[in-house]
Every structure is written in structure tokens, then in C-alpha cells.
Amino acid sequence: PNDANANNGLANILGMQGRYDDAIEYGRRAIALSWNYRAAYFDLGIAYFRKLQRLGNSEEWFDLYEKAVLTLEQAYDLAESSQDAAAKEDSQRKIRRLLRDLKRLWRRHKLLYE
């Protein structure tokens, strides 16, 4: 579809089905259609995170980790510009939690595979 909301919705459905590559593709499409779509960045970060959890040791792991962090940092920056203080704080809290979980995943990966 040529609609950011529709692409992001498809990305979420595909992610729930465990189809992370497809979820990532549709998440990227949503962002390409609406570069300031904070929720799409957050949802794409979740798709990267879920794929990382299942990826194991591969050359792709660190590249995907970096994409996840950069995507979530962009979501955080976009949340910063929110006019609704409560929504801003809620979004940033969720993003900080996911970034923390990503750091834990990175440490576990490093312990297991290095």
C-alpha cells in the first residue's frame, strides 16, 4: 500500500506472526512514506529487536543491532517534539526500556559468541 499507517499496521501484524524480515520491510516502507512517523520507528525497532533475539551468531547480528539502536534513537528524538507532555513521557519511557533491553541482548550475545 501507498499509506504509512497501512504499511506500519502490516508490519505489526507480520511481526506478531514472527515474520520479522517482512515486518522490517513494511516498517521501512512506512517510514519512507512518512519520515516523521514516530510510532513506525518504534515498531520497526521492536521488529529488529525480535529478529535479533532469534538470530544467534551471524555476521548480520551487529549490523542489525546498530540499525535497531539508530531506529529507536530516531523514535526518541521524534517523541521529544511531541506537544502532549504525557504522551511524550510515555513514548520516551517505552523507548528507553527497549534500548535497555537491547543493551542486555548485546551483552548476552557477546558472552555467548565472543
N, C-alpha and C positions, 0 to 999 in steps of 0.2 A: 504493500500500500504506500501511497504518497502522503501519509499523515504521520506526524511524530507520535501522537498518542496511540494510534493503532499499532505502529511498529513497536513501541515500548510495551504495550499490552501483550502482543505476540511474544516478545522477548521474555516477559514474565511467565507466560504460560509454558513456553518451551523450557525455561529454567526449572519450573516445577516438575516437568516431565524428565528432568535430568539430561536434556539435550542442550548442553552448555555451549557448544560451538554455534549452534543455530541461535541460541539466546543472545550470544555475543554479537553475532551478525546483525540481528534485528535491533539490538541496543545501539549499535554503531549507526545504523540507518536512522534511528530516532534522533540521535544527536546531530547527524548530518543535516536533517531536516529542520532542527531547532537547536542551535548551538548553545542556548542558554536554558535548556530543559533540565533543571537540577535533578528531578526525580529519575530521569533517564540515565544520568551519570551515576546516581546512587545504585539504581537497579543493575546497570552494567557492571559496577564494582562488585555487586553480590554475585553476578554470574561468573566473573573472573575468580572470585574467592571460592565458589563451589567447585569450579573446574580445578583450581589449584589443590583443593582438598583431595581430589581423586586422581590427580595426575601422577604422583610418585616422582621418581627421579628421571628427569629428562632435560635435554638442552633447552626446551621450551619453558621450563618452570620459572627461571629467573626473569625471562623476558615478560612472561605473563604476570609475575609478581609486580614488576615495575609498572606495567600497564594498569594493574589494579590500584596501586597506590596513587598514580597520577590521576586516574579517573576519579577516585574518591576525594583527592585534594581539590579537583575542579568542582565537584559537588559541594564541598565545604565552602569554597570561595563564592559559589553562586548562592548558597544559603545565607552567606554574610550580607548579601544585598537585599534580603527579604525585608519588607516593611512591617510584617507581623512579627513582633518580638517573640511571642510564644512559639510560633511555627519555626522561626529561625533557630531558637534554642533546641527545640525538639529534633529538627533536622541535623543540626550540628552534633547533638548528643549521639544520635544513631550512627552518624559518620565516624565520630571518634571511636565508638565501640567497635565498628567494623575494622577500622585501621588498627586498633589494639589487637583484634583477633588475627588480622593479617600478620602483625609482628610476631605473635605467638606461633603461627603457622610457619613463618620463616625460620624461627629458632628451632622448631621441631624438625623441619626439613634439613636444616644444617646439621643437627645432631645425628640424624639418621643416615645422611648420604655423604657427609664430608669426612 
